[in-house]
Amino acid sequence: MASSDTAAHDVRAPQEKSSAGKGQVMITGTSSGIGRALAKQMVNDGWKVWGVARREAPLRELQQELGESFSFSVADASAPADVARVVREMDVAKFTPDTVVLNAGIYPHDTDNGFASEVAREVISVNVNSALNFVGVLLPRFLSRGRGQFVAVSSLFGVRPDPRGVGYAASKAALSMAFRSLHVCYHRSPVRFKVMYFGPITTEKYFPPSRPHSALAARSPQQAALAIRRLIAGRRVRVIYPGLVGWAFRLSAWLPDLAFETLSKPFKR
C-alpha cells in the first residue's frame, strides 16, 4: 500500500516488530468478511487464533486452510450460554487469548418496507450483546492475569444516523459508548478497551451482490483487517478507518443530520 494512503488511515502504526503477534487472539464473526481476513493475517503472522461464528461450514473451511493455528467454536455469541460454552472449550484446549476482537455483526436493512422493529431488535442483540457477553466473562480473567485487551469493531453509523439501518446505527452507537465507558472505568488497570470505527468496507454485509457498491472511499476486508492489527499493536484506543472518511466526519461535525446525509451519499452503498 502506498505510503500516502497509509498516512490517511488515521491509524498510528507502532514500530512494528514481527513479535508483536505471536500471541493468542479470539475473533468473533470469523465466517466471512473482516473477521475471516483478520484470522488469516494473524495466523500468517504467527498468532494462534480462535474463531467464533454461527455458521460451521465456513469455519471448517478456514481451519483446513490455516491448519492447527486456527481453532473455532460454533456459537451464537448473543446467547450467554453459548459464550460460556466457548470459554469452556478454550479452557479445555488450553487456549488463553491475549486479545479479543469483537467483530460479530449483522446489517440487514430495517426500513426498506416500513420500519421492521423485530429486525432492529435482532441487530441490536447480535451487534451489542455478543460483545458485552464476552467482556463479562473474560474481563475478570484479564484483570487477574494483569494483561489483555478487547477490540470492538464499530462503525461511523454509530456517530451519524443510518436511514436504512435504524437498528444497526443504534447498535454501533451503543457498542462504541459501552467500550468508551469501559475504557474510562478501567483506564488504571492493565486491560485495554479499544474501538475501531469503520467507514465503507466492501464486505457482503455492507455491499451485498444485490446492491453493487460505488462508494468513493470503500476499502477491502483485507485493508480493514490490517487496520485492526495496527490498532491491536498500537496505543490508540479509538481509530477511524479509512482516514479520508474520518476527516470528513470531523470537518462536518457541525452539519445537521439531514444535510450530512445528502452530502455523504457518494461515500455510501
SULTA-V352785 format. One record per residue. N is the residue number from 0. RES is the residue in one small letter. SS is DSSP state (~ for helix, > for strand, _ for the rest). PHI is phi in radians with two decimals (NA if undefined). OMEGA is omega in degrees with one decimal (999 if undefined). Layout:
n = {N,N}
res = {RES,RES}
ss = {SS,SS}
phi = {PHI,PHI}
omega = {OMEGA,OMEGA}
This chain:
n = {0,1,2,3,4,5,6,7,8,9,10,11,12,13,14,15,16,17,18,19,20,21,22,23,24,25,26,27,28,29,30,31,32,33,34,35,36,37,38,39,40,41,42,43,44,45,46,47,48,49,50,51,52,53,54,55,56,57,58,59,60,61,62,63,64,65,66,67,68,69,70,71,72,73,74,75,76,77,78,79,80,81,82,83,84,85,86,87,88,89,90,91,92,93,94,95,96,97,98,99,100,101,102,103,104,105,106,107,108,109,110,111,112,113,114,115,116,117,118,119,120,121,122,123,124,125,126,127,128,129,130,131,132,133,134,135,136,137,138,139,140,141,142,143,144,145,146,147,148,149,150,151,152,153,154,155,156,157,158,159,160,161,162,163,164,165,166,167,168,169,170,171,172,173,174,175,176,177,178,179,180,181,182,183,184,185,186,187,188,189,190,191,192,193,194,195,196,197,198,199,200,201,202,203,204,205,206,207,208,209,210,211,212,213,214,215,216,217,218,219,220,221,222,223,224,225,226,227,228,229,230,231,232,233,234,235,236,237,238,239,240,241,242,243,244,245,246,247,248,249,250,251,252,253,254,255,256,257,258,259,260,261,262,263,264,265,266,267,268}
res = {m,a,s,s,d,t,a,a,h,d,v,r,a,p,q,e,k,s,s,a,g,k,g,q,v,m,i,t,g,t,s,s,g,i,g,r,a,l,a,k,q,m,v,n,d,g,w,k,v,w,g,v,a,r,r,e,a,p,l,r,e,l,q,q,e,l,g,e,s,f,s,f,s,v,a,d,a,s,a,p,a,d,v,a,r,v,v,r,e,m,d,v,a,k,f,t,p,d,t,v,v,l,n,a,g,i,y,p,h,d,t,d,n,g,f,a,s,e,v,a,r,e,v,i,s,v,n,v,n,s,a,l,n,f,v,g,v,l,l,p,r,f,l,s,r,g,r,g,q,f,v,a,v,s,s,l,f,g,v,r,p,d,p,r,g,v,g,y,a,a,s,k,a,a,l,s,m,a,f,r,s,l,h,v,c,y,h,r,s,p,v,r,f,k,v,m,y,f,g,p,i,t,t,e,k,y,f,p,p,s,r,p,h,s,a,l,a,a,r,s,p,q,q,a,a,l,a,i,r,r,l,i,a,g,r,r,v,r,v,i,y,p,g,l,v,g,w,a,f,r,l,s,a,w,l,p,d,l,a,f,e,t,l,s,k,p,f,k,r}
ss = {_,_,~,~,~,~,~,_,_,_,_,_,_,_,_,_,_,~,~,~,_,_,_,>,>,>,>,>,_,_,_,_,~,~,~,~,~,~,~,~,~,~,~,~,_,_,_,>,>,>,>,>,>,_,_,~,~,~,~,~,~,~,~,~,~,~,~,~,~,>,>,>,>,>,_,_,_,_,_,~,~,~,~,~,~,~,~,~,~,~,~,~,_,_,_,_,_,_,>,>,>,>,_,_,_,_,_,_,_,_,_,_,_,_,_,_,~,~,~,~,~,~,~,~,~,~,~,~,~,~,~,~,~,~,~,~,~,~,~,~,~,~,~,~,~,_,_,>,>,>,>,>,>,>,>,~,~,~,_,_,_,_,_,_,_,~,~,~,~,~,~,~,~,~,~,~,~,~,~,~,~,~,~,~,~,_,_,_,_,_,>,>,>,>,>,>,>,>,_,_,>,_,_,_,_,_,_,_,_,_,_,_,_,_,_,_,_,_,>,_,~,~,~,~,~,~,~,~,~,~,~,~,~,_,_,_,_,>,>,>,>,_,~,~,~,~,~,~,~,~,~,_,_,_,_,_,~,~,~,~,~,~,~,~,~,~,~,_,_}
phi = {NA,-1.13,-1.10,-1.13,-1.23,-1.07,-1.10,-1.42,-1.20,1.03,-2.12,-1.39,-1.32,-1.31,-1.23,-1.35,-1.96,-1.08,-1.36,-1.06,-1.53,0.99,-2.06,-2.17,-2.33,-1.79,-2.24,-1.61,1.24,-1.59,-1.37,-2.85,1.04,-1.10,-1.06,-1.15,-1.10,-1.15,-1.02,-1.09,-1.14,-1.16,-1.11,-1.10,-1.62,1.74,-1.47,-1.65,-2.13,-2.00,-1.68,-2.33,-2.81,-1.49,-1.78,-1.36,-0.98,-1.11,-1.19,-1.14,-1.08,-1.18,-1.14,-1.10,-1.29,-1.70,1.42,-1.22,-1.35,-2.08,-2.08,-2.69,-2.25,-1.61,-2.79,-1.74,-1.19,-1.35,-1.77,-0.95,-1.12,-1.16,-1.10,-1.06,-1.14,-1.02,-1.14,-1.10,-1.13,-1.15,-1.07,-1.06,-1.44,1.00,-1.77,-2.08,-1.15,-1.53,-2.36,-2.15,-1.78,-1.71,-1.88,-1.03,-2.99,-2.22,-2.52,-1.43,-1.23,-2.07,-2.26,-1.13,-2.27,1.42,-1.49,-1.68,-1.12,-1.17,-1.19,-1.05,-1.10,-1.14,-1.05,-1.11,-1.09,-1.21,-1.35,-1.83,-1.08,-1.08,-1.28,-1.19,-1.07,-1.23,-1.05,-1.04,-1.45,-1.61,-1.00,-1.02,-1.19,-1.10,-1.12,-1.14,-1.32,1.54,-2.95,2.42,-2.59,-1.99,-2.10,-1.68,-1.63,-1.97,-2.59,-1.19,-1.25,-1.43,-1.92,-2.11,-1.10,-2.16,-1.16,-1.65,-2.35,-1.07,-1.14,-1.13,-1.05,-1.10,-1.17,-1.27,-1.12,-1.15,-1.09,-1.09,-1.19,-1.06,-1.25,-1.13,-1.17,-1.12,-1.07,-1.13,-1.12,-1.96,-1.16,-1.58,-1.63,-1.44,-1.76,-1.93,-2.08,-2.15,-2.27,-1.83,-1.70,-1.65,-1.49,-1.19,-2.14,-1.42,-1.60,-1.17,-1.13,-1.56,-2.20,-1.12,-0.94,-1.26,-2.26,-0.97,-1.66,-2.40,-1.10,-1.19,-1.90,-1.13,-2.14,-1.45,-1.02,-1.14,-1.15,-1.10,-1.10,-1.09,-1.11,-1.14,-1.05,-1.18,-1.11,-1.04,-1.43,-1.67,-1.78,-1.15,-1.96,-2.45,-2.40,-1.87,-2.43,-1.28,-1.09,-1.02,-1.19,-1.06,-1.13,-1.08,-1.14,-1.13,-1.20,-1.81,-1.02,-1.44,-1.28,-1.10,-1.01,-1.14,-1.16,-1.12,-1.05,-1.13,-1.29,-1.63,-0.97,-1.09,-1.62,-1.92,-1.38}
omega = {-177.0,-176.9,179.3,178.1,179.7,-179.3,-178.1,-175.7,-173.4,176.8,-179.7,-179.8,177.7,171.5,-168.3,171.7,-175.8,177.4,176.7,173.5,177.2,176.7,180.0,-177.0,172.4,-177.9,174.2,-179.4,-175.8,-178.4,-177.2,169.1,-175.4,-179.1,179.1,179.4,-179.9,178.4,179.6,-178.3,-178.3,178.2,179.4,178.9,174.0,177.3,165.6,-174.3,171.5,-178.7,177.7,176.6,-177.7,-177.2,-174.9,-173.2,179.0,178.5,177.8,176.7,-179.7,177.9,177.4,-179.5,-171.5,177.0,-170.3,178.1,179.3,173.2,-176.9,170.7,173.3,-173.8,170.0,-173.0,175.6,178.3,-178.3,-179.8,178.1,178.7,177.8,178.3,178.8,-179.3,176.6,179.8,175.6,179.0,179.9,-179.6,-177.7,177.0,-176.9,-175.8,171.7,-176.6,176.5,178.9,-174.8,-170.4,-175.1,178.4,175.1,-176.9,171.3,172.0,179.7,178.0,-178.5,-179.6,-172.6,-178.2,179.9,-174.9,180.0,176.0,179.4,179.5,179.6,179.9,-179.7,179.6,-178.0,-171.5,-178.7,-174.2,-178.2,178.7,-175.9,176.3,179.9,176.8,-178.2,-177.9,-171.1,-178.9,178.8,178.9,179.4,179.6,179.4,-178.6,179.7,176.1,176.6,176.3,175.1,177.8,177.6,176.4,-177.1,-174.7,174.2,171.6,171.0,179.5,178.7,-178.7,173.7,-177.1,179.5,-177.7,-178.5,179.7,-179.6,179.1,179.5,-178.0,-178.4,174.2,-179.8,-179.3,-178.9,-178.3,176.0,-178.6,175.6,178.2,177.7,177.6,178.7,-177.7,-172.3,-174.1,177.3,-179.6,177.3,-178.4,-178.5,175.2,-175.3,-179.6,172.0,176.6,-179.6,164.3,-176.3,176.6,-171.5,172.3,177.3,177.3,-176.4,179.8,179.6,-178.4,-179.1,179.1,-179.3,-174.3,171.6,-176.8,-173.7,-173.6,-175.9,176.4,-177.6,174.5,179.3,176.6,178.0,178.8,178.1,177.6,177.4,179.0,178.3,176.6,178.6,-174.6,-173.9,-176.0,-178.7,177.8,175.5,-176.8,173.4,179.2,-0.8,-177.2,179.2,179.3,178.9,178.2,177.9,178.6,-179.6,-176.3,-176.5,-175.7,-177.4,-176.6,171.0,-175.8,-177.5,178.2,179.5,179.8,179.4,-176.7,-174.0,-177.5,179.6,-179.3,-172.9,179.6,999}
